[in-house]
Amino acid sequence: MTPKNIPDRERLIFAMDVADPQAARQLVEQLGDAVVFYKLGLELFMSGGYFELLDWMVARGKKIFVDLKFFDVPATVAAAVRQLRNRGVTFATIHGNQAIMEAAAAAKGEVKILAVTVLTSLDRGDLDDLGFTVDVEKLVLSRAPGARSSRVRRRGVLGAGSTDAARVHRSPPAGRDTGHPSGREQAGGRPEAHGRRRAGVCQRRRLRRRRPPDPRCRRSARGGRGHSAHHCRVHGRSTRMSAPLQNDLLLRALLRQPTPRTPVWMMRQAGRYLPEYRATRARAGSFLQLCMNPELACEVTLQPLERYRLDAAILFSDILTVPHAMNVGLSFETGEGPKIARPVRTSADIDRLPLPDPEGELRYVMDAVRTIRRELKGRVPLIGFAGSPWTVGTYMVEGGGSRNFEHIKGMLYGAPQELHRLLDVVTRATIAYLNGQVAAGAQAVMVFDTWGGALTPADYREFSLRYMQQIVDGVTREADGRRVPVILYTKGGGGWLAEMAATGCDALGVDWTTDLADARRAVQDKVALQGNLDPSVLYAPPARIREQVGRVLASYGKGPGHVFNLGHGIHPEVKPEHALAMIEAVHELSPQYHEERG
């Protein structure tokens, strides 16, 4: 694209509706001085290279307009503004919700806030297409009833103290009007926005435009709009639903109480093996956007429960939400896993890490928990989770996944006190994060120590188990009148089960490399055990799957305290009907191990 291709009405504000920071840089270089302000949207805000892009643009004298109007929670808006206020941002937009206005105003510092009041039925999802925005304190959009066939009228009230205050973006003069319907772009305008629309705005973008309804945005039975048969709607933090729990087998088993059969759920049960998950993930636009959308996170959390007779739901999220809230620049590359743009490798890096507020920077997770609890209606309990400090720390130090852990093990052996400082920060953040989930409605919590098995026994005790112990000690253990079980899971940690049980946790996850009979002897029935079918068994025919389920049940033996699960997460290539075969086999074969002894 070249500057001459930009319509006149776009010269004041150019919407960078792209998700890739590198693509954004290329656009800026191509456009040169033809654009006064650049609007950076939600996709860019959630990208791993967002802050580097901001710094790069400001260094080149570009004026930045950061669009925050899709952040609907006051605390989230305030957190975003706090992150942006010292980075040369010209101003940020928010919509006219009073609570959001107050939160942003309190957090903004020197950032100018653009308040938007919509006086007609014009939806705020239309604002991108109107091409408005100037440096004003208040902007009133109005549309006269007789003006729809000609043009959109916009009035701006100029803000004080702005060098660009006179640059009000007006509608094109009548003689230059291109004749396209009001509120719509001329064909060829905004070429960078011709691709995928953001998920969740398809319905409101057609308001007052006489477009046929998007079939993807059908009404749900409750009158809302959704993309699936089950639509989750987010409510405020005060709407805590406490429907009576209809199936408490999981909670009883985790506390080693008698149950009529072995409860069953799967790690990563909401995942890529399900076609409905893949469809929702495509609508979200990216894995990170899916995690950060409470309604869609609720939707995918409930999907496996619609297919299978599972005894628990587990929050759909990721173990790296905590470092993401610490501004390390998290992104997920297709086929490559997570990437950290700003690895934490020095003392100064550790000093810069903030402690995220569960109801601030991580509010989207708490909203997801609240929404899922409400939509479950007591059907099964909800499990919350977090990564272990060691495992989360490996990603933060390595800058992503690693085979050899060269950077974090270099820190472990070369600067152990610095690593302890990092793990202490992550531990405190994790305790607050898990307690936030319990307060929001999680009925059990699990700590995933995926990379603990990469340590020597001595290093495991010092750099992994030590901090999981602190989490067990610090997590809220009672809510809604009953105990909140804590599950610890270390992949490859079969040799440390007795020490893990001594932390005071309620249950241990066991991977497939340890026989459950050996694990049960190691922990001496002090804690429940969860596991431990090899996930690769689900590649086999259903008859073979049933046989292997029977082996796992027999390995644990009779008595309470067993939760059937995979030894790790379900693989993306597994056929959904093979997961069904496993679950049904547990239902059929497990009751014999729970018969009361006469």
C-alpha positions in Angstrom: 0.0 0.0 0.0 1.2 3.5 -0.7 0.1 6.9 0.7 -1.8 7.8 -2.4 -4.2 4.9 -1.8 -5.3 6.2 1.5 -8.7 7.9 1.4 -8.8 11.5 2.6 -11.0 10.6 5.5 -8.3 8.2 6.8 -5.5 10.7 6.9 -6.1 11.7 10.4 -6.4 8.2 11.9 -5.2 5.0 10.4 -6.6 1.8 12.0 -3.8 -0.8 12.4 -6.2 -3.8 12.6 -3.5 -6.3 12.2 -2.3 -8.9 14.8 1.4 -9.1 13.8 3.7 -6.3 15.0 6.0 -6.9 12.1 3.2 -6.3 9.7 2.3 -3.1 11.6 5.9 -1.9 11.2 5.8 -2.4 7.5 2.6 -0.4 7.2 4.1 2.5 9.2 7.2 2.5 7.0 5.1 2.4 3.8 2.7 5.2 5.0 5.5 7.6 6.1 4.1 11.0 7.0 0.8 10.5 5.3 -1.0 9.7 8.6 -1.3 11.8 11.7 -2.4 9.2 14.2 -2.1 5.5 14.2 -4.8 3.5 16.1 -3.5 0.2 17.5 -6.2 -2.3 18.2 -7.0 -5.2 20.4 -5.1 -7.8 18.4 -1.9 -5.8 18.7 -2.4 -5.1 22.3 -2.5 -8.8 23.1 0.5 -9.6 20.9 3.9 -10.4 22.3 5.7 -7.6 20.5 3.2 -4.8 21.4 5.4 -2.7 23.7 8.4 -3.0 21.4 6.2 -1.7 18.6 5.0 1.2 20.7 8.6 2.2 21.5 9.7 1.8 17.9 6.8 4.1 16.6 7.3 6.7 19.3 11.1 6.8 18.6 10.1 7.7 15.0 7.9 10.6 16.0 4.6 8.7 15.4 1.5 9.6 17.4 -0.2 6.6 18.9 -3.9 6.2 19.5 -4.4 3.1 21.6 -7.9 1.6 21.3 -9.1 0.1 24.6 -12.8 0.1 24.0 -13.1 -3.6 23.7 -11.9 -4.0 27.3 -15.2 -4.1 29.1 -14.0 -4.5 32.7 -13.0 -1.3 34.6 -10.0 -3.0 36.3 -8.7 -4.4 33.0 -8.9 -0.9 31.4 -7.1 0.6 34.4 -4.4 -2.0 34.2 -3.9 -1.5 30.5 -3.7 2.3 30.9 -1.2 1.9 33.7 1.0 -0.2 31.4 0.8 2.4 28.6 1.0 5.7 30.4 4.8 6.0 30.4 5.3 4.8 26.8 4.6 7.9 24.8 1.0 7.0 24.0 -1.0 10.1 22.9 -4.3 9.0 24.2 -6.5 5.9 24.8 -10.1 5.4 24.0 -12.7 4.0 26.3 -16.5 3.8 26.0 -19.0 5.7 28.1 -19.5 3.3 30.9 -19.1 5.4 34.1 -17.2 2.7 36.1 -14.8 2.3 33.2 -14.4 6.1 32.9 -13.5 6.4 36.6 -11.1 3.5 36.5 -9.3 4.8 33.5 -9.2 8.4 34.8 -7.7 7.2 38.1 -5.0 5.3 36.3 -4.2 7.5 33.4 -1.5 9.8 34.7 -0.4 11.9 31.7 -2.4 9.9 29.2 -5.2 11.9 27.6 -8.5 9.9 27.8 -10.9 10.1 24.9 -14.4 9.7 26.3 -17.1 8.5 23.9 -20.8 9.1 24.4 -23.1 7.5 21.9 -26.4 9.4 21.8 -28.2 7.3 19.2 -28.5 3.6 18.5 -25.1 3.7 16.9 -23.1 0.8 18.4 -19.6 1.4 19.6 -18.5 -1.4 17.3 -19.2 1.0 14.5 -16.7 3.6 15.6 -13.8 2.0 13.7 -15.7 2.3 10.5 -16.7 6.0 11.1 -13.1 7.1 11.0 -13.6 9.5 13.9 -11.1 10.6 16.6 -9.3 13.7 17.4 -7.5 15.0 20.5 -10.5 15.9 22.5 -11.8 15.2 26.0 -15.3 14.4 24.9 -16.6 13.5 21.5 -20.3 13.4 20.9 -21.6 11.3 18.0 -25.0 12.0 16.7 -27.0 11.0 13.7 -30.0 13.0 12.5 -32.9 10.7 11.3 -32.9 12.2 7.9 -29.2 12.1 7.3 -28.8 8.3 7.0 -29.0 8.4 3.2 -26.4 11.1 2.8 -23.7 11.1 5.4 -22.8 10.7 9.1 -22.7 13.9 11.2 -20.0 14.1 13.8 -19.5 16.9 16.3 -16.4 17.3 18.4 -16.0 19.3 21.6 -12.3 20.3 21.6 -10.2 19.4 24.6 -8.0 21.9 26.3 -4.2 22.0 26.0 -3.8 20.0 22.8 -1.6 21.1 19.9 -3.8 19.1 17.6 -7.1 20.2 19.0 -8.1 21.9 15.8 -7.8 18.8 13.8 -11.4 17.7 14.1 -12.2 14.8 11.8 -15.2 15.8 9.8 -17.4 14.0 7.2 -16.3 14.6 3.6 -17.9 17.6 2.0 -21.1 16.9 0.1 -19.4 17.3 -3.2 -16.8 14.6 -2.3 -19.2 12.2 -0.8 -18.7 8.8 -2.5 -22.2 7.7 -2.0 -21.6 4.7 0.1 -24.2 4.1 2.9 -23.6 6.1 6.1 -21.3 4.3 8.5 -19.7 2.1 5.8 -16.4 2.4 4.0 -16.0 2.9 0.3 -14.8 -0.2 -1.5 -11.1 -0.1 -1.4 -11.0 1.9 1.8 -9.1 0.6 4.8 -7.4 -2.2 2.9 -5.7 -3.5 5.9 -9.1 -4.3 7.5 -10.4 -6.5 4.7 -9.4 -9.7 6.5 -10.8 -11.4 9.5 -13.1 -9.4 11.7 -12.6 -9.5 15.4 -14.7 -12.2 17.1 -17.6 -11.0 19.1 -18.4 -7.8 17.1 -20.0 -9.4 14.0 -23.5 -8.7 15.3 -23.0 -5.1 16.4 -21.1 -4.1 13.3 -24.3 -4.4 11.2 -26.4 -2.1 13.4 -28.3 0.5 11.4 -26.8 -0.7 8.2 -29.6 -2.9 6.9 -27.3 -5.9 6.5 -28.7 -9.4 6.8 -27.9 -11.0 10.1 -24.6 -12.9 10.2 -25.7 -16.6 10.6 -22.9 -17.1 13.0 -24.4 -14.7 15.5 -27.7 -16.4 16.1 -29.7 -15.8 19.3 -29.4 -18.3 22.1 -32.5 -19.6 23.9 -31.8 -16.9 26.6 -32.0 -14.1 24.1 -28.3 -13.4 23.9 -26.1 -14.0 20.9 -23.6 -16.8 20.7 -21.7 -19.0 18.3 -22.7 -22.3 19.7 -25.5 -24.1 21.4 -24.2 -23.0 24.8 -23.6 -19.3 25.2 -21.8 -18.0 28.2 -22.4 -14.4 29.3 -20.1 -12.6 31.6 -21.6 -10.8 34.6 -19.9 -8.7 37.3 -17.9 -10.0 40.2 -20.9 -9.8 42.5 -22.8 -12.4 40.6 -21.4 -15.5 42.3 -23.6 -18.5 41.6 -23.7 -21.2 44.2 -26.1 -23.8 42.8 -26.1 -27.1 44.8 -23.4 -29.5 43.5 -25.2 -32.4 41.9 -22.0 -34.5 41.3 -19.3 -34.3 44.0 -17.5 -37.5 43.2 -14.3 -35.7 42.3 -14.2 -33.7 45.5 -14.9 -36.7 47.6 -12.3 -38.8 45.9 -9.7 -36.1 46.2 -10.3 -36.2 50.0 -10.2 -40.0 50.0 -13.8 -40.3 50.9 -15.9 -43.3 49.6 -17.4 -43.0 46.2 -19.6 -45.5 44.2 -17.2 -45.5 41.3 -13.9 -43.8 40.2 -14.5 -40.2 39.0 -12.9 -39.3 35.7 -11.8 -36.2 33.8 -8.9 -35.5 31.4 -6.1 -33.0 31.4 -6.6 -30.7 28.4 -10.1 -32.1 28.0 -11.1 -28.8 26.3 -8.6 -29.0 23.5 -7.7 -29.4 19.8 -8.9 -33.0 19.5 -12.4 -31.6 19.6 -13.8 -30.1 16.3 -16.0 -27.7 18.3 -13.0 -26.4 20.2 -11.1 -25.8 16.9 -14.1 -23.9 15.6 -14.3 -21.7 18.7 -10.5 -21.2 18.6 -10.8 -20.0 15.0 -13.5 -17.5 15.9 -11.3 -16.1 18.7 -8.5 -15.5 16.3 -5.7 -16.8 18.4 -5.1 -19.0 21.4 -4.3 -16.0 23.6 -7.4 -14.2 22.6 -9.4 -17.3 23.4 -7.9 -17.4 26.9 -8.6 -13.7 27.4 -12.2 -13.8 26.4 -14.3 -15.1 29.4 -17.3 -16.0 27.3 -15.3 -18.1 24.8 -13.2 -19.6 27.6 -16.5 -20.7 29.3 -17.8 -22.0 26.0 -14.8 -24.3 25.4 -14.6 -25.3 29.1 -18.2 -26.7 28.8 -17.7 -28.4 25.4 -16.3 -31.7 26.6 -19.1 -32.0 29.2 -21.6 -31.9 26.4 -20.0 -34.9 24.8 -18.8 -37.0 27.7 -19.9 -38.2 31.2 -17.1 -36.3 32.9 -17.0 -35.7 36.6 -15.3 -32.3 36.5 -14.8 -29.2 34.4 -11.3 -27.6 34.4 -10.9 -23.9 33.6 -9.7 -23.2 30.1 -6.7 -21.0 30.4 -2.9 -21.4 30.3 -0.1 -21.7 32.9 1.5 -18.6 31.4 -1.2 -16.1 32.2 0.8 -15.0 35.3 3.9 -14.0 33.3 1.7 -12.5 30.6 0.3 -10.2 33.3 3.9 -9.4 34.3 4.5 -7.7 30.9 7.2 -10.2 29.6 5.7 -10.1 26.1 4.0 -13.5 25.8 2.9 -14.7 22.4 2.0 -18.1 20.9 3.6 -19.0 17.6 1.7 -21.6 15.5 3.5 -24.9 15.7 6.2 -23.4 18.0 4.5 -22.9 21.3 4.9 -19.9 23.7 7.4 -17.2 23.1 8.6 -14.6 25.7 9.7 -11.3 24.0 11.5 -10.1 27.2 13.2 -13.0 29.0 14.0 -12.5 32.7 17.7 -13.2 33.0 19.2 -10.5 35.2 18.7 -8.9 38.6 17.2 -5.8 36.9 14.8 -7.9 35.0 13.5 -9.5 38.2 13.3 -6.1 39.8 10.9 -4.9 37.1 8.4 -7.7 37.5 5.1 -6.5 39.0 2.8 -8.6 41.1 -0.4 -8.9 39.0 -3.7 -8.2 40.6 -6.1 -11.2 40.1 -9.0 -8.7 39.8 -6.9 -6.3 37.7 -4.5 -7.6 35.0 -5.9 -11.1 35.5 -9.6 -10.1 35.8 -10.4 -12.0 32.5 -9.5 -15.3 34.2 -11.6 -14.5 37.3 -14.5 -13.5 35.1 -14.1 -16.8 33.2 -14.2 -18.7 36.5 -17.4 -16.9 37.6 -19.0 -17.4 34.3 -18.2 -21.1 34.1 -19.5 -21.7 37.7 -22.7 -20.0 36.8 -23.2 -21.9 33.6 -22.3 -25.3 35.2 -25.4 -24.9 37.5 -23.9 -27.3 39.9 -23.5 -30.1 37.4 -19.9 -30.9 38.3 -17.2 -29.1 40.3 -14.8 -26.7 38.6 -11.0 -27.1 38.8 -8.8 -24.0 38.7 -5.1 -24.3 38.1 -1.7 -22.6 37.8 1.8 -23.6 36.7 4.4 -24.3 39.3 6.9 -21.5 39.9 9.7 -23.6 38.5 7.8 -24.5 35.3 6.6 -20.9 34.8 10.1 -19.7 35.5 11.6 -21.9 32.8 9.5 -20.2 30.2 10.3 -16.7 31.6 14.0 -17.3 31.7 14.4 -19.4 28.5 12.1 -17.1 26.5 9.9 -20.1 25.5 10.1 -23.8 25.5 13.5 -25.5 25.8 15.1 -28.9 25.6 18.2 -28.2 27.6 17.1 -25.4 29.8 20.5 -23.7 29.3 19.6 -20.3 30.6 17.6 -21.2 33.7 20.0 -24.0 34.7 22.8 -21.6 34.1 21.1 -19.3 36.6 20.4 -22.2 38.9 24.1 -23.2 39.2 25.7 -19.8 38.5 23.4 -17.4 40.3 21.0 -19.4 42.6 20.0 -16.5 44.7 18.8 -14.6 41.7 16.7 -17.6 40.7 15.3 -17.9 44.2 14.3 -14.2 43.9 12.5 -14.9 40.6 10.8 -18.0 42.0 9.7 -16.1 45.1 8.0 -13.4 43.0 6.3 -16.0 40.8 5.2 -17.9 43.9 3.6 -14.9 45.5 1.8 -14.1 42.3 0.6 -17.7 42.0 -0.8 -17.9 45.5 -2.8 -14.7 44.9 -3.9 -16.0 41.5 -5.1 -19.3 42.8 -6.8 -17.6 45.8 -8.5 -15.3 43.3 -9.8 -18.4 41.4 -11.1 -19.9 44.6 -12.9 -16.7 45.5 -14.4 -16.6 42.0 -15.7 -20.1 42.3 -13.0 -22.8 41.7 -13.8 -25.8 43.9 -10.4 -27.5 43.6 -7.1 -26.3 42.3 -4.2 -28.0 40.6 -0.5 -27.0 40.3 1.1 -28.2 37.1 4.9 -28.8 37.4 5.6 -29.9 33.8 9.3 -29.4 34.0 10.1 -30.5 37.5 11.3 -33.8 36.2 14.2 -32.1 34.4 15.8 -31.4 37.8 18.1 -33.6 40.0 16.5 -34.8 43.2 18.3 -32.2 45.3 17.5 -29.4 42.8 13.9 -30.5 42.6 13.5 -30.1 46.4 15.2 -26.7 46.4 13.8 -25.1 43.3 10.5 -26.8 42.7 9.0 -28.6 45.7 10.0 -25.8 48.1 7.8 -23.3 46.2 4.9 -25.7 45.7 5.0 -26.2 49.4 4.5 -22.5 49.9 1.6 -22.6 47.5 -0.1 -25.4 49.4 0.4 -23.4 52.6 -0.9 -20.2 51.1 -3.9 -21.3 49.1 -7.4 -20.9 50.5 -8.6 -24.4 51.6 -12.2 -23.8 52.3 -15.0 -22.2 50.3 -18.8 -22.6 50.0 -18.8 -24.6 53.3 -16.5 -27.4 52.0 -12.8 -28.1 51.6 -11.0 -27.0 48.4 -8.7 -29.8 47.5 -5.2 -29.0 46.2 -3.6 -31.3 43.6 0.1 -31.3 42.8 1.4 -32.8 39.6 5.1 -33.1 38.6 5.7 -34.8 35.2 8.4 -37.3 35.7 8.2 -37.0 39.5 7.4 -40.6 40.4 10.5 -40.8 42.6 9.4 -37.8 44.7 5.8 -38.8 45.5 6.4 -39.3 49.2 8.0 -35.9 49.6 5.2 -34.3 47.5 2.6 -35.9 49.7 4.3 -34.5 52.8 3.5 -30.9 51.6 0.0 -31.2 53.0 -1.7 -31.3 49.6 -4.8 -33.5 49.1 -3.9 -35.3 45.9 -1.0 -36.1 43.6 -1.2 -36.4 39.8 0.9 -39.3 38.6 2.2 -39.7 35.0 2.2 -43.0 33.1 5.9 -43.8 33.9 4.9 -44.8 37.5 2.7 -47.8 38.4 -0.2 -46.6 40.6 0.4 -49.6 42.9 3.9 -48.3 43.5 2.7 -44.7 43.9 0.1 -45.8 46.4 2.7 -47.6 48.5 4.9 -44.6 48.3 2.3 -42.2 49.7 0.9 -44.8 52.2 -2.7 -43.6 51.4 -2.0 -40.2 52.9 -3.2 -38.5 49.7 -5.4 -39.3 46.8 -3.8 -40.2 43.4 -4.9 -39.0 40.0 -4.0 -40.7 36.8 -2.5 -42.3 35.0 -3.3 -43.8 31.5 -0.6 -43.2 28.9 -2.2 -40.6 26.6 -0.9 -42.5 23.6 -3.2 -45.4 24.5 -6.0 -43.3 23.0 -4.5 -43.9 19.5 -5.5 -47.6 19.9 -8.8 -49.2 19.0 -11.6 -48.9 21.6 -11.3 -52.5 22.7 -7.6 -52.0 23.5 -8.4 -48.7 25.3 -10.9 -50.5 27.5 -8.3 -53.1 28.4 -5.7 -50.5 29.4 -8.3 -48.6 31.5 -8.9 -51.9 33.3 -5.2 -52.2 34.0 -4.9 -48.7 35.5 -8.0 -49.4 37.7 -6.5 -52.7 38.9 -3.2 -51.1 39.5 -4.7 -48.7 42.0 -6.9 -51.4 43.5 -9.8 -51.2 45.8 -10.7 -48.4 48.1 -11.2 -44.6 47.9 -8.8 -42.0 46.7 -8.4 -42.6 43.0 -9.3 -40.1 40.3 -9.0 -41.5 36.8 -7.1 -39.3 34.3 -4.5 -39.4 31.7 -0.8 -39.3 32.7 -0.6 -36.0 30.8 -2.7 -33.9 28.5 -4.7 -35.5 25.7 -3.0 -35.3 22.3 -4.5 -33.2 19.6 -4.6 -36.1 17.1 -6.8 -38.3 19.3 -10.2 -39.2 17.8 -13.0 -37.9 20.1 -14.7 -41.3 20.0 -11.5 -42.9 21.5 -11.8 -40.5 24.5 -15.4 -41.6 24.8 -14.3 -45.2 24.9 -11.9 -44.4 27.8 -14.5 -42.5 29.8 -17.2 -45.1 29.3 -14.8 -47.9 30.3 -14.1 -46.1 33.6 -17.9 -45.8 34.3 -18.3 -49.5 33.5 -15.3 -51.1 35.1 -14.6 -48.9 38.2 -17.6 -49.7 40.5 -16.1 -53.1 41.4 -13.2 -51.3 43.1 -15.6 -49.4 45.3 -17.8 -52.2 46.7 -18.1 -51.9 50.5 -16.1 -54.4 52.4 -18.3 -56.7 54.5 
